[in-house]
Amino acid sequence: EVVLDLVPAGCASGEEDACQAVAVALDLRLYDAGAVRVLRVTPPGAPVGFAEAETRVAVHGYALDDEAGAAGGGAVAYVDLGSTAALRFVGPAVGATMRAARLPDSGRADAVASVPYVSPAAAAGAAASSAAEAAVRVDLAVSLTLDGAVFADAPANFTLYRAVVDSGAPVGGPAGGLSGVTLAGSGFVDLGEGAPVCRYSAASGAGSAHVVPASVASDSSAVCG
């Protein structure tokens, strides 16, 4: 708690009573802005043209206040300074866009904010694609501020993508035994969190889909199962 003494300016002689200092107590939270760390974004990416959605940023390693920092308390939860927390997305098609963030759990180092909408046409232009339906990848740097002014160093990455599948081999196999199908195309991305998957479903839409793990070999090749 900090106590401020406020004294009116320009008091005339003989008005001492009106010029008495007024004590105002403020509850201030102090933290080490230089110790804020953005570790990851969940989800780490989304398809181009998705509706505005929430993405969770986990931040660890800042001191809650001077005493906690001096004591070496290590990683602690966010300090909630009110309505000043925000995420900043920087990259092609969005420039530097701010989004107000909320701290959903006072016991965790998490902040949640909506991701700026990027249309397919804007993403294609940002990726220098010749057509709106071409494969694209747009990386956005995501950084956090708790006080609305000072942003954390070393932002995390959020990826907008559109993958295009051109072919698959082999083109057939035993019912219920499909595996090792190699997909060729463009725009494949490995987001590094949660393995990609392939989904097999009947062209007629009958029955249930079969989902198997996949691996991304390159931006033009992926293997199902």
Short mmCIF file of the C-alpha atoms (twelve columns), coordinates in Angstrom:
data_MODEL
# 
_entry.id   MODEL 
# 
loop_
_atom_site.group_PDB 
_atom_site.id 
_atom_site.type_symbol 
_atom_site.label_atom_id 
_atom_site.label_alt_id 
_atom_site.label_comp_id 
_atom_site.label_asym_id 
_atom_site.label_seq_id 
_atom_site.Cartn_x 
_atom_site.Cartn_y 
_atom_site.Cartn_z 
_atom_site.pdbx_PDB_model_num 
ATOM 1   C CA . GLU A 1   0.000   0.000   0.000   1 
ATOM 2   C CA . VAL A 2   1.281   3.475   -0.907  1 
ATOM 3   C CA . VAL A 3   0.035   6.688   0.753   1 
ATOM 4   C CA . LEU A 4   0.096   9.901   -1.295  1 
ATOM 5   C CA . ASP A 5   -0.232  13.381  0.191   1 
ATOM 6   C CA . LEU A 6   -2.152  15.656  -2.181  1 
ATOM 7   C CA . VAL A 7   -1.789  19.401  -1.630  1 
ATOM 8   C CA . PRO A 8   -3.901  21.930  -3.623  1 
ATOM 9   C CA . ALA A 9   -1.796  24.252  -5.774  1 
ATOM 10  C CA . GLY A 10  -2.140  28.038  -5.819  1 
ATOM 11  C CA . CYS A 11  -3.590  28.519  -2.313  1 
ATOM 12  C CA . ALA A 12  -3.879  32.156  -1.321  1 
ATOM 13  C CA . SER A 13  -2.649  33.527  1.966   1 
ATOM 14  C CA . GLY A 14  -5.180  33.056  4.738   1 
ATOM 15  C CA . GLU A 15  -6.651  29.900  3.260   1 
ATOM 16  C CA . GLU A 16  -4.526  27.482  5.220   1 
ATOM 17  C CA . ASP A 17  -7.502  25.235  6.054   1 
ATOM 18  C CA . ALA A 18  -8.224  24.683  2.368   1 
ATOM 19  C CA . CYS A 19  -4.581  23.955  1.696   1 
ATOM 20  C CA . GLN A 20  -4.190  21.034  4.081   1 
ATOM 21  C CA . ALA A 21  -2.708  17.907  2.537   1 
ATOM 22  C CA . VAL A 22  -5.142  15.093  1.823   1 
ATOM 23  C CA . ALA A 23  -3.804  11.578  2.349   1 
ATOM 24  C CA . VAL A 24  -4.885  9.037   -0.265  1 
ATOM 25  C CA . ALA A 25  -4.040  5.351   0.099   1 
ATOM 26  C CA . LEU A 26  -3.475  3.330   -3.078  1 
ATOM 27  C CA . ASP A 27  -3.053  -0.419  -3.370  1 
ATOM 28  C CA . LEU A 28  -0.218  -0.845  -5.878  1 
ATOM 29  C CA . ARG A 29  1.090   -4.174  -7.181  1 
ATOM 30  C CA . LEU A 30  4.725   -4.192  -8.163  1 
ATOM 31  C CA . TYR A 31  6.271   -6.795  -10.462 1 
ATOM 32  C CA . ASP A 32  9.427   -7.297  -12.480 1 
ATOM 33  C CA . ALA A 33  8.351   -6.609  -16.073 1 
ATOM 34  C CA . GLY A 34  11.700  -7.860  -17.350 1 
ATOM 35  C CA . ALA A 35  11.047  -11.316 -15.875 1 
ATOM 36  C CA . VAL A 36  7.760   -11.927 -17.748 1 
ATOM 37  C CA . ARG A 37  8.098   -14.816 -20.173 1 
ATOM 38  C CA . VAL A 38  5.769   -16.018 -22.942 1 
ATOM 39  C CA . LEU A 39  6.343   -19.759 -23.268 1 
ATOM 40  C CA . ARG A 40  3.686   -20.966 -25.646 1 
ATOM 41  C CA . VAL A 41  0.410   -20.199 -27.371 1 
ATOM 42  C CA . THR A 42  -2.459  -22.675 -27.190 1 
ATOM 43  C CA . PRO A 43  -3.600  -23.508 -29.792 1 
ATOM 44  C CA . PRO A 44  -0.327  -22.870 -31.653 1 
ATOM 45  C CA . GLY A 45  -2.113  -22.109 -34.920 1 
ATOM 46  C CA . ALA A 46  -5.365  -22.086 -36.869 1 
ATOM 47  C CA . PRO A 47  -6.571  -22.329 -40.470 1 
ATOM 48  C CA . VAL A 48  -6.704  -19.114 -42.474 1 
ATOM 49  C CA . GLY A 49  -10.154 -17.517 -42.433 1 
ATOM 50  C CA . PHE A 50  -11.200 -18.889 -39.054 1 
ATOM 51  C CA . ALA A 51  -13.641 -16.881 -36.962 1 
ATOM 52  C CA . GLU A 52  -12.157 -14.816 -34.136 1 
ATOM 53  C CA . ALA A 53  -11.258 -17.310 -31.446 1 
ATOM 54  C CA . GLU A 54  -9.498  -17.327 -28.132 1 
ATOM 55  C CA . THR A 55  -5.881  -18.329 -27.845 1 
ATOM 56  C CA . ARG A 56  -4.245  -18.988 -24.500 1 
ATOM 57  C CA . VAL A 57  -0.804  -17.684 -23.680 1 
ATOM 58  C CA . ALA A 58  1.118   -19.166 -20.754 1 
ATOM 59  C CA . VAL A 59  3.606   -16.853 -19.045 1 
ATOM 60  C CA . HIS A 60  5.998   -17.938 -16.295 1 
ATOM 61  C CA . GLY A 61  8.920   -16.557 -14.362 1 
ATOM 62  C CA . TYR A 62  8.151   -13.007 -13.200 1 
ATOM 63  C CA . ALA A 63  8.297   -11.751 -9.610  1 
ATOM 64  C CA . LEU A 64  4.940   -11.006 -8.046  1 
ATOM 65  C CA . ASP A 65  6.391   -8.059  -6.142  1 
ATOM 66  C CA . ASP A 66  9.718   -6.757  -4.887  1 
ATOM 67  C CA . GLU A 67  9.712   -9.038  -1.843  1 
ATOM 68  C CA . ALA A 68  8.958   -12.149 -3.886  1 
ATOM 69  C CA . GLY A 69  11.690  -11.227 -6.345  1 
ATOM 70  C CA . ALA A 70  14.228  -10.690 -3.563  1 
ATOM 71  C CA . ALA A 71  13.277  -14.018 -1.998  1 
ATOM 72  C CA . GLY A 72  13.829  -15.845 -5.279  1 
ATOM 73  C CA . GLY A 73  10.339  -17.281 -5.322  1 
ATOM 74  C CA . GLY A 74  10.636  -18.434 -8.931  1 
ATOM 75  C CA . ALA A 75  7.735   -18.699 -11.367 1 
ATOM 76  C CA . VAL A 76  4.457   -17.354 -10.024 1 
ATOM 77  C CA . ALA A 77  0.978   -16.624 -11.356 1 
ATOM 78  C CA . TYR A 78  0.063   -13.423 -13.153 1 
ATOM 79  C CA . VAL A 79  -0.389  -10.271 -11.149 1 
ATOM 80  C CA . ASP A 80  -3.761  -8.819  -12.109 1 
ATOM 81  C CA . LEU A 81  -3.461  -5.049  -12.484 1 
ATOM 82  C CA . GLY A 82  -7.060  -4.575  -13.549 1 
ATOM 83  C CA . SER A 83  -8.107  -4.124  -17.158 1 
ATOM 84  C CA . THR A 84  -4.645  -3.315  -18.531 1 
ATOM 85  C CA . ALA A 85  -3.491  -6.771  -19.689 1 
ATOM 86  C CA . ALA A 86  -3.305  -7.236  -23.448 1 
ATOM 87  C CA . LEU A 87  -1.829  -9.404  -26.173 1 
ATOM 88  C CA . ARG A 88  -0.085  -7.921  -29.189 1 
ATOM 89  C CA . PHE A 89  -0.032  -9.784  -32.508 1 
ATOM 90  C CA . VAL A 90  2.660   -8.648  -34.950 1 
ATOM 91  C CA . GLY A 91  3.056   -9.913  -38.486 1 
ATOM 92  C CA . PRO A 92  1.915   -9.739  -42.100 1 
ATOM 93  C CA . ALA A 93  -1.785  -8.986  -42.653 1 
ATOM 94  C CA . VAL A 94  -2.285  -7.747  -39.071 1 
ATOM 95  C CA . GLY A 95  0.525   -5.219  -38.567 1 
ATOM 96  C CA . ALA A 96  0.694   -4.717  -34.806 1 
ATOM 97  C CA . THR A 97  -2.764  -5.475  -33.420 1 
ATOM 98  C CA . MET A 98  -3.658  -5.252  -29.726 1 
ATOM 99  C CA . ARG A 99  -6.309  -7.401  -28.069 1 
ATOM 100 C CA . ALA A 100 -7.532  -6.922  -24.505 1 
ATOM 101 C CA . ALA A 101 -6.699  -9.969  -22.401 1 
ATOM 102 C CA . ARG A 102 -8.329  -11.503 -19.355 1 
ATOM 103 C CA . LEU A 103 -6.687  -13.556 -16.621 1 
ATOM 104 C CA . PRO A 104 -9.072  -16.487 -16.143 1 
ATOM 105 C CA . ASP A 105 -7.366  -18.030 -13.117 1 
ATOM 106 C CA . SER A 106 -5.591  -16.035 -10.422 1 
ATOM 107 C CA . GLY A 107 -3.535  -19.102 -9.546  1 
ATOM 108 C CA . ARG A 108 -2.079  -19.624 -13.027 1 
ATOM 109 C CA . ALA A 109 0.161   -17.706 -15.421 1 
ATOM 110 C CA . ASP A 110 -2.382  -17.619 -18.234 1 
ATOM 111 C CA . ALA A 111 -3.921  -14.829 -20.294 1 
ATOM 112 C CA . VAL A 112 -6.710  -15.222 -22.858 1 
ATOM 113 C CA . ALA A 113 -7.508  -12.927 -25.776 1 
ATOM 114 C CA . SER A 114 -9.097  -13.141 -29.212 1 
ATOM 115 C CA . VAL A 115 -6.914  -13.588 -32.286 1 
ATOM 116 C CA . PRO A 116 -7.239  -10.957 -35.037 1 
ATOM 117 C CA . TYR A 117 -9.254  -12.169 -38.016 1 
ATOM 118 C CA . VAL A 118 -7.267  -12.612 -41.229 1 
ATOM 119 C CA . SER A 119 -9.229  -13.207 -44.411 1 
ATOM 120 C CA . PRO A 120 -8.012  -15.782 -46.964 1 
ATOM 121 C CA . ALA A 121 -7.296  -12.992 -49.456 1 
ATOM 122 C CA . ALA A 122 -5.250  -11.019 -46.907 1 
ATOM 123 C CA . ALA A 123 -3.321  -14.131 -45.898 1 
ATOM 124 C CA . ALA A 124 -2.580  -14.968 -49.516 1 
ATOM 125 C CA . GLY A 125 -1.302  -11.453 -50.080 1 
ATOM 126 C CA . ALA A 126 0.828   -11.569 -46.935 1 
ATOM 127 C CA . ALA A 127 2.329   -14.870 -48.058 1 
ATOM 128 C CA . ALA A 128 2.866   -13.550 -51.604 1 
ATOM 129 C CA . SER A 129 0.616   -16.278 -53.014 1 
ATOM 130 C CA . SER A 130 -0.717  -15.825 -56.506 1 
ATOM 131 C CA . ALA A 131 -4.200  -17.115 -55.668 1 
ATOM 132 C CA . ALA A 132 -6.487  -16.969 -52.667 1 
ATOM 133 C CA . GLU A 133 -6.810  -20.764 -52.724 1 
ATOM 134 C CA . ALA A 134 -3.045  -21.380 -52.771 1 
ATOM 135 C CA . ALA A 135 -1.222  -22.776 -49.763 1 
ATOM 136 C CA . VAL A 136 -0.224  -20.044 -47.324 1 
ATOM 137 C CA . ARG A 137 1.589   -19.700 -44.036 1 
ATOM 138 C CA . VAL A 138 1.567   -16.523 -41.975 1 
ATOM 139 C CA . ASP A 139 3.465   -16.402 -38.675 1 
ATOM 140 C CA . LEU A 140 2.402   -13.932 -35.992 1 
ATOM 141 C CA . ALA A 141 4.542   -12.984 -32.999 1 
ATOM 142 C CA . VAL A 142 2.453   -12.897 -29.800 1 
ATOM 143 C CA . SER A 143 3.648   -10.852 -26.834 1 
ATOM 144 C CA . LEU A 144 2.052   -9.939  -23.518 1 
ATOM 145 C CA . THR A 145 1.726   -6.792  -21.428 1 
ATOM 146 C CA . LEU A 146 0.311   -6.751  -17.917 1 
ATOM 147 C CA . ASP A 147 0.278   -2.979  -17.480 1 
ATOM 148 C CA . GLY A 148 -0.700  -1.973  -21.016 1 
ATOM 149 C CA . ALA A 149 2.718   -0.488  -21.761 1 
ATOM 150 C CA . VAL A 150 5.666   -2.854  -21.216 1 
ATOM 151 C CA . PHE A 151 5.652   -6.036  -23.305 1 
ATOM 152 C CA . ALA A 152 7.421   -9.291  -22.508 1 
ATOM 153 C CA . ASP A 153 10.571  -10.091 -24.436 1 
ATOM 154 C CA . ALA A 154 10.841  -13.138 -26.721 1 
ATOM 155 C CA . PRO A 155 7.263   -13.470 -28.000 1 
ATOM 156 C CA . ALA A 156 5.726   -16.825 -28.876 1 
ATOM 157 C CA . ASN A 157 4.563   -17.793 -32.349 1 
ATOM 158 C CA . PHE A 158 1.028   -18.283 -33.723 1 
ATOM 159 C CA . THR A 159 0.705   -19.720 -37.235 1 
ATOM 160 C CA . LEU A 160 -2.079  -19.177 -39.747 1 
ATOM 161 C CA . TYR A 161 -2.021  -21.793 -42.476 1 
ATOM 162 C CA . ARG A 162 -3.831  -23.322 -45.418 1 
ATOM 163 C CA . ALA A 163 -2.669  -26.764 -46.525 1 
ATOM 164 C CA . VAL A 164 -3.411  -28.033 -50.035 1 
ATOM 165 C CA . VAL A 165 -3.366  -31.816 -50.702 1 
ATOM 166 C CA . ASP A 166 -2.634  -32.704 -54.328 1 
ATOM 167 C CA . SER A 167 -2.304  -36.482 -54.160 1 
ATOM 168 C CA . GLY A 168 -1.873  -39.516 -51.940 1 
ATOM 169 C CA . ALA A 169 -0.096  -42.862 -52.383 1 
ATOM 170 C CA . PRO A 170 -0.952  -45.646 -52.346 1 
ATOM 171 C CA . VAL A 171 -4.419  -44.934 -53.720 1 
ATOM 172 C CA . GLY A 172 -6.005  -48.005 -52.132 1 
ATOM 173 C CA . GLY A 173 -5.610  -50.781 -49.603 1 
ATOM 174 C CA . PRO A 174 -7.439  -53.356 -47.478 1 
ATOM 175 C CA . ALA A 175 -10.601 -52.156 -45.744 1 
ATOM 176 C CA . GLY A 176 -9.813  -51.072 -42.199 1 
ATOM 177 C CA . GLY A 177 -6.095  -51.417 -42.756 1 
ATOM 178 C CA . LEU A 178 -5.004  -48.148 -44.319 1 
ATOM 179 C CA . SER A 179 -1.642  -46.935 -43.051 1 
ATOM 180 C CA . GLY A 180 1.508   -45.391 -44.412 1 
ATOM 181 C CA . VAL A 181 -0.333  -43.198 -46.904 1 
ATOM 182 C CA . THR A 182 1.946   -40.407 -48.120 1 
ATOM 183 C CA . LEU A 183 0.298   -37.107 -48.976 1 
ATOM 184 C CA . ALA A 184 1.864   -34.687 -51.439 1 
ATOM 185 C CA . GLY A 185 0.856   -31.052 -51.629 1 
ATOM 186 C CA . SER A 186 1.870   -27.729 -50.152 1 
ATOM 187 C CA . GLY A 187 1.406   -25.642 -47.055 1 
ATOM 188 C CA . PHE A 188 1.852   -28.488 -44.546 1 
ATOM 189 C CA . VAL A 189 2.935   -27.220 -41.129 1 
ATOM 190 C CA . ASP A 190 4.080   -28.906 -37.946 1 
ATOM 191 C CA . LEU A 191 2.791   -26.735 -35.113 1 
ATOM 192 C CA . GLY A 192 4.836   -28.605 -32.551 1 
ATOM 193 C CA . GLU A 193 2.012   -29.198 -30.086 1 
ATOM 194 C CA . GLY A 194 -0.330  -32.119 -30.544 1 
ATOM 195 C CA . ALA A 195 0.535   -34.439 -33.411 1 
ATOM 196 C CA . PRO A 196 -1.216  -33.801 -36.735 1 
ATOM 197 C CA . VAL A 197 -3.742  -36.429 -37.776 1 
ATOM 198 C CA . CYS A 198 -5.259  -37.838 -40.960 1 
ATOM 199 C CA . ARG A 199 -8.952  -38.614 -41.174 1 
ATOM 200 C CA . TYR A 200 -10.350 -41.299 -43.457 1 
ATOM 201 C CA . SER A 201 -14.046 -41.135 -44.232 1 
ATOM 202 C CA . ALA A 202 -16.324 -42.599 -46.888 1 
ATOM 203 C CA . ALA A 203 -16.929 -40.339 -49.903 1 
ATOM 204 C CA . SER A 204 -20.641 -40.991 -49.455 1 
ATOM 205 C CA . GLY A 205 -20.495 -39.733 -45.900 1 
ATOM 206 C CA . ALA A 206 -21.747 -43.055 -44.541 1 
ATOM 207 C CA . GLY A 207 -20.251 -44.574 -41.439 1 
ATOM 208 C CA . SER A 208 -17.822 -43.003 -39.023 1 
ATOM 209 C CA . ALA A 209 -14.472 -41.409 -39.782 1 
ATOM 210 C CA . HIS A 210 -11.207 -43.159 -38.951 1 
ATOM 211 C CA . VAL A 211 -8.529  -40.895 -37.455 1 
ATOM 212 C CA . VAL A 212 -4.845  -41.881 -37.337 1 
ATOM 213 C CA . PRO A 213 -1.694  -40.009 -36.268 1 
ATOM 214 C CA . ALA A 214 0.322   -38.272 -38.972 1 
ATOM 215 C CA . SER A 215 3.780   -36.790 -39.329 1 
ATOM 216 C CA . VAL A 216 4.808   -33.777 -41.378 1 
ATOM 217 C CA . ALA A 217 8.001   -34.488 -43.286 1 
ATOM 218 C CA . SER A 218 8.147   -31.100 -45.038 1 
ATOM 219 C CA . ASP A 219 5.880   -28.338 -46.251 1 
ATOM 220 C CA . SER A 220 5.022   -30.552 -49.231 1 
ATOM 221 C CA . SER A 221 4.885   -34.044 -47.700 1 
ATOM 222 C CA . ALA A 222 3.088   -35.766 -44.834 1 
ATOM 223 C CA . VAL A 223 2.586   -39.410 -43.850 1 
ATOM 224 C CA . CYS A 224 -0.626  -40.805 -42.380 1 
ATOM 225 C CA . GLY A 225 -0.370  -43.631 -39.843 1 
# 
